[in-house]
């Protein structure tokens, strides 16, 4: 039988009868204290909580029923599963953001097998992307949908990584401007070009596509330059939506991020170069949305933590449930850190430093002679 150690001094204990409920009592010969050890079933309850979170069962169908289940597992909503630090260099990484509310976005990074990092922000910006990338070793190639601030963060954090813009997102952006049933001949041809963008397999085909796009711009240059007055009497471009689509394509061509997957030198390092972000859209985001849909009605904070739990349990080497309970931060531990930081800032701002406080002798004199230096 496993020996029991004293919780006060750590010495080995001996049996000391049983209490009124029949539970074994133990006695410590060193410190002369008796106690009844309590069984900690938090690990078992956390396993049950994760089984419910990743499944489709309702709380009423879980062991103990609805109220008992909620009472036993509510404490696990206080945990924050944090991402690991990735030091292994990866060939291809996929990055994207998923919005859970109006001002709640989770940025996610994954490879072909695991989720490598996640970061909570109010909206996509360069600082948030940089915080996500800084915990992950720079890869050879990055695939993204070009979110706000991504290019700036990529240049600063992973300056040598090659960027592939998701071609399906490029097609969707053009389709949003032209619609699936464009009314003008220029819109019809541009929409056809966008559909052909998804069928390019060689560098020569990509060059021909670029030439077709340049011909389209020169062909409809005068048409796109037409101006008309809006309802307020101001001059505006008549075909403003087509111009926006044109500018977005021109910007991507100048960035050289549309056809990275066709780079011959890069193909020698990586066996298969992806052209879309389907790995994270279909393998991560869609499953997260399914999880939130199965447990609809969660508050924004619990939705965020549900995403964190899913990402952590699909990371390369998640800890055991007992280790998670021991090392992962909680709401209280995080608030204590912020409280200590704020208290330190208050003390720093209130305690006078050299040159900050008022010298009494500068405002008061006991005689007619000044006590300060010229």
Order of alpha helices (4+ residues) and beta strands (2+ residues): beta-beta-beta-alpha-alpha-beta-beta-beta-beta-alpha-beta-alpha-beta-alpha-alpha-alpha-alpha-beta-beta-alpha-alpha-alpha-alpha-alpha-beta-alpha-alpha
